[in-house]
Amino acid sequence: SWRNAIGAEGERVIRTIILRELIAHSEVSSVSDRQSKITAIADLDVTKTLEDIDNVRTINLINGYSVLFSSEPDVTLYDAAGAIVGVIEIKAGLDPAAALERLGAMLKSFENTLAEYPQAVTILVASCITDEVESRIGASMSVRQKYITTEITANDSNQRKFANRIRKILKLVK
């Protein structure tokens, strides 16, 4: 259960960074929660929403794109037509013995996405990448970008850089 708690917290942190930066750049039009209640940005209690990130389901953006928080994959980025333009798998587990298992789950998710949306950007955010995992990622055509969780979360600058890469996929920056 501790391992699950670590993984869940890693997802919360990455999701919070994404939502916080989208709000900071005034790019969010509304947010829907797990009960499908839509709240316009003007009516959103930002602090409460960021604290309760687990209840956020969809972020609707001013350009018609959207961000879906779910379990498989963890984050899905959609264009205005509903096509997937990117997916993020967050593997925050720290146990090196389970690193290959986490890799297998992530690769399956990416391969499923790429089968239907071959141009989608696939992003791995992981806390533990062993030498064997690194080797397999290198041999895979499914992982387009990879990040280490602690590098993203190390400071505000790194968080903004990560979020800006997501914002670029969402056509919010050039």
Disulfide bonds with the S-S distance in Angstrom:
none
